[in-house]
Amino acid sequence: MRIDFVKEMRRFLPPATLRGTIETTAYWDYLTTVLQELGHKAIAAMGNQSND
């Protein structure tokens, strides 16, 4: 998944930005953590919806 993401981002970001962010392992770890947290929040919010 990471390789495909990097390939896709190469279409939109300049090389220096890629090297400093997207292509680093630390950024990938950060990104996946943030997305997991947001996913959990979204699921929790959907569970808290009423059927009005």
C-alpha positions in Angstrom: 0.0 0.0 0.0 2.8 2.4 0.9 4.5 1.9 -2.5 1.3 2.7 -4.4 0.7 5.8 -2.2 4.2 7.1 -2.9 3.8 6.5 -6.6 0.5 8.4 -6.6 1.9 11.3 -4.6 4.8 11.7 -7.1 2.2 13.0 -9.5 1.3 15.9 -7.3 4.3 16.8 -5.1 7.7 18.2 -6.0 10.7 15.8 -5.4 12.1 17.7 -2.4 8.7 17.5 -0.6 8.5 13.8 -1.4 12.0 13.2 0.0 11.3 15.1 3.2 7.9 13.6 3.9 6.1 11.0 1.9 9.2 8.8 1.2 10.3 8.6 4.8 9.3 5.8 7.1 8.6 8.2 9.9 6.0 10.1 7.8 4.3 6.8 6.8 4.1 5.8 10.5 2.6 9.2 11.3 0.2 9.1 8.5 -1.1 5.6 9.2 -1.5 6.5 12.9 -3.5 9.6 12.1 -5.8 7.8 9.6 -6.4 5.0 12.1 -7.4 7.5 14.8 -9.7 9.4 12.4 -11.3 6.1 11.3 -12.0 5.1 14.9 -13.5 8.6 15.6 -15.7 8.3 12.5 -16.9 4.9 13.5 -17.6 6.0 17.1 -19.5 9.1 15.8 -21.6 6.9 13.6 -22.5 4.7 16.5 -23.6 7.8 18.4 -26.1 8.9 15.8 -29.8 8.7 16.6 -32.3 7.4 14.1 -34.2 10.7 14.0 
